[in-house]
Amino acid sequence: MRRWNGWGDENNHYPLRDAGLRHIQSLIGPGRVLPDATLAAVRQSVPASRLPDHPLVSKDPDKRIRHARGQSLPDWYAMRSGQFGLFPDGVAEPVSSEQVRALLAWAQGLGVQVIPYGGGTSVAGHITPQPSPQPVLTISLAQMNRLMALDEVSQIARFGAGTPGPLLEQQLAEKGYVLGHFPQSFELSTVGGWVASRSSGQQSIRYGRIEQLFAGGRIETFQGTLTIPTIPASSAGPDLREMFMGTEGRMGILTEVDVRVQRLPEHESFHVAFAPNWDSALRIVRELVQTKVSVSMLRLSNPEETRTHLLLGAEAWQARWLNTCTCSPAPACACKAASICRMASLTWAQLTQVSSVSIE
Ligand SMILES: Cc1cc2nc3c(=O)[nH]c(=O)nc-3n(C[C@H](O)[C@H](O)[C@H](O)COP(=O)(O)OP(=O)(O)OC[C@H]3O[C@@H](n4cnc5c(N)ncnc54)[C@H](O)[C@@H]3O)c2cc1C
């Protein structure tokens, strides 16, 4: 089950490694562990719902807690300390566009505020209820998570807007296709949320940002249903897709999303190279982009980010490479990281020819 006060599934644990802890302490000092609020204590702080009954609306305190916050740093402080602030008065999890439309009509009739909810990974505070004399209803798209249609001629797939990244790619892979949208929140964020927040993925350099992938869809609004057809780019007037993307749910609830998909690549490999300094790294990356070398992801980390990632995420033997690789380009180095050290002295052309070195 998903954590109620943090990221990911309750069964997954990533204890902080000693090297990582020492590194953080060296940067920001020793710090102190704050007490964690319990779910039982937070439950006590959930006020009575101001909503009347509706068959699709749950007023269960646990549901309201789980939909009250996103995943920004302030959200984490709020959740871990138990100081949530406000909770939605109810949560609905419709299974169809028709149910979403019915909920919107009900909410409009009662003057209820509505918050669309995808994967709840927002870092912008838009899924958190604000103080209001009106009740707040959160509409989660979580139950609308299926591949609904795949047009293999046009390579356009239709998904329920609440489909999270892994489930979306799994359903496409079974048919031999890939969307290729991998924001770092991929595990929990949804295709509807990507469109509503104009998201960008780690492999967008090959597959395109969500602007290029969003082909059309169905939006339920207080004024009725808006269908955006999957026509190609047109010179006739403004593009409704552009007007909807990034609106964070203010224009309506996207219930079905059409996306442009591609055939699964036959082979994919990921490589890492260490550059001797920031300027040469910038030059390498700029030239790779400007000469249109066909990479799907190109990520440049500064020394601090590289060090932090390795110390927090890599195995100890991988992190030890830091000691050899950050010194300088070392063509004569005989250590395990020798090939990586040598990479640092390659030109960008050599870099692309050699196809670099994997961390495995
Ligand atoms: C660890 C982490 C890493 C992240 N990495 C990236 C990244 O690499 N790239 C990036 O762009 N962002 C990133 N984000 C931000 C966030 O994940 C994205 O904004 C994501 O697209 C939100 O999707 P979601 O499904 O979780 O939407 P939610 O958080 O549920 O909602 C986001 C906004 O969209 C609205 N909304 C959601 N679904 C719908 C819908 N179906 N119809 C209408 N409105 C809707 C909500 O009301 C809200 O305003 C990251 C966040 C975290 C916590």
The ligand as an SDF file (V2000), in Angstrom:
LIG
                    3D

 53 58  0  0  0  0  0  0  0  0999 V2000
   10.0740   13.2380   -6.6450 C   0  0  0  0  0  0  0  0  0  0  0  0
    9.3950   14.0810   -7.7150 C   0  0  0  0  0  0  0  0  0  0  0  0
    9.9480   14.1390   -8.9820 C   0  0  0  0  0  0  0  0  0  0  0  0
    9.3290   14.9080   -9.9880 C   0  0  0  0  0  0  0  0  0  0  0  0
    9.8920   14.9260  -11.2380 N   0  0  0  0  0  0  0  0  0  0  0  0
    9.3030   15.6460  -12.2080 C   0  0  0  0  0  0  0  0  0  0  0  0
    9.8780   15.6600  -13.5300 C   0  0  0  0  0  0  0  0  0  0  0  0
   10.8840   14.9970  -13.8020 O   0  0  0  0  0  0  0  0  0  0  0  0
    9.2620   16.4000  -14.4770 N   0  0  0  0  0  0  0  0  0  0  0  0
    8.1270   17.1260  -14.2030 C   0  0  0  0  0  0  0  0  0  0  0  0
    7.6070   17.7810  -15.1080 O   0  0  0  0  0  0  0  0  0  0  0  0
    7.5720   17.1280  -12.9610 N   0  0  0  0  0  0  0  0  0  0  0  0
    8.1160   16.4030  -11.9670 C   0  0  0  0  0  0  0  0  0  0  0  0
    7.5580   16.3770  -10.7170 N   0  0  0  0  0  0  0  0  0  0  0  0
    6.3170   17.1190  -10.4700 C   0  0  0  0  0  0  0  0  0  0  0  0
    5.0420   16.2360  -10.6580 C   0  0  0  0  0  0  0  0  0  0  0  0
    5.3540   14.8910  -10.5330 O   0  0  0  0  0  0  0  0  0  0  0  0
    4.4570   16.4780  -12.0240 C   0  0  0  0  0  0  0  0  0  0  0  0
    3.8940   17.7600  -12.0200 O   0  0  0  0  0  0  0  0  0  0  0  0
    3.4040   15.4460  -12.4490 C   0  0  0  0  0  0  0  0  0  0  0  0
    3.1050   15.6770  -13.8110 O   0  0  0  0  0  0  0  0  0  0  0  0
    2.1150   15.5070  -11.6580 C   0  0  0  0  0  0  0  0  0  0  0  0
    1.3240   14.3850  -12.0300 O   0  0  0  0  0  0  0  0  0  0  0  0
    0.2820   13.7280  -11.0210 P   0  0  0  0  0  0  0  0  0  0  0  0
   -0.4710   12.6780  -11.7620 O   0  0  0  0  0  0  0  0  0  0  0  0
    0.9390   13.2890   -9.7800 O   0  0  0  0  0  0  0  0  0  0  0  0
   -0.7000   14.9430  -10.7470 O   0  0  0  0  0  0  0  0  0  0  0  0
   -1.2160   15.5420   -9.3690 P   0  0  0  0  0  0  0  0  0  0  0  0
   -0.0660   15.8530   -8.4910 O   0  0  0  0  0  0  0  0  0  0  0  0
   -2.2750   14.6900   -8.8220 O   0  0  0  0  0  0  0  0  0  0  0  0
   -1.8630   16.8900   -9.9030 O   0  0  0  0  0  0  0  0  0  0  0  0
   -1.0550   17.8970  -10.4610 C   0  0  0  0  0  0  0  0  0  0  0  0
   -1.9650   19.0200  -10.9610 C   0  0  0  0  0  0  0  0  0  0  0  0
   -2.7260   18.5600  -12.0850 O   0  0  0  0  0  0  0  0  0  0  0  0
   -4.1350   18.5400  -11.7890 C   0  0  0  0  0  0  0  0  0  0  0  0
   -4.6360   17.2820  -12.3550 N   0  0  0  0  0  0  0  0  0  0  0  0
   -4.2020   16.0140  -12.0980 C   0  0  0  0  0  0  0  0  0  0  0  0
   -4.8660   15.1370  -12.8550 N   0  0  0  0  0  0  0  0  0  0  0  0
   -5.7320   15.8550  -13.6220 C   0  0  0  0  0  0  0  0  0  0  0  0
   -6.6870   15.5110  -14.6120 C   0  0  0  0  0  0  0  0  0  0  0  0
   -6.8930   14.2350  -14.9910 N   0  0  0  0  0  0  0  0  0  0  0  0
   -7.4120   16.5120  -15.1940 N   0  0  0  0  0  0  0  0  0  0  0  0
   -7.2210   17.8030  -14.8340 C   0  0  0  0  0  0  0  0  0  0  0  0
   -6.3290   18.1910  -13.9050 N   0  0  0  0  0  0  0  0  0  0  0  0
   -5.5770   17.2190  -13.3080 C   0  0  0  0  0  0  0  0  0  0  0  0
   -4.2390   18.6280  -10.2720 C   0  0  0  0  0  0  0  0  0  0  0  0
   -5.4230   19.2750   -9.8660 O   0  0  0  0  0  0  0  0  0  0  0  0
   -3.0070   19.4580   -9.9340 C   0  0  0  0  0  0  0  0  0  0  0  0
   -3.2620   20.8390  -10.1470 O   0  0  0  0  0  0  0  0  0  0  0  0
    8.1500   15.6340   -9.7020 C   0  0  0  0  0  0  0  0  0  0  0  0
    7.5960   15.5590   -8.4170 C   0  0  0  0  0  0  0  0  0  0  0  0
    8.2090   14.7910   -7.4340 C   0  0  0  0  0  0  0  0  0  0  0  0
    7.5910   14.7080   -6.0700 C   0  0  0  0  0  0  0  0  0  0  0  0
  1  2  1  0
  2  3  1  0
  2 52  2  0
  3  4  2  0
  4  5  1  0
  4 50  1  0
  5  6  2  0
  6  7  1  0
  6 13  1  0
  7  8  2  0
  7  9  1  0
  9 10  1  0
 10 11  2  0
 10 12  1  0
 12 13  2  0
 13 14  1  0
 14 15  1  0
 14 50  1  0
 15 16  1  0
 16 17  1  0
 16 18  1  0
 18 19  1  0
 18 20  1  0
 20 21  1  0
 20 22  1  0
 22 23  1  0
 23 24  1  0
 24 25  2  0
 24 26  1  0
 24 27  1  0
 27 28  1  0
 28 29  2  0
 28 30  1  0
 28 31  1  0
 31 32  1  0
 32 33  1  0
 33 34  1  0
 33 48  1  0
 34 35  1  0
 35 36  1  0
 35 46  1  0
 36 37  1  0
 36 45  1  0
 37 38  2  0
 38 39  1  0
 39 40  1  0
 39 45  2  0
 40 41  1  0
 40 42  2  0
 42 43  1  0
 43 44  2  0
 44 45  1  0
 46 47  1  0
 46 48  1  0
 48 49  1  0
 50 51  2  0
 51 52  1  0
 52 53  1  0
M  END
$$$$
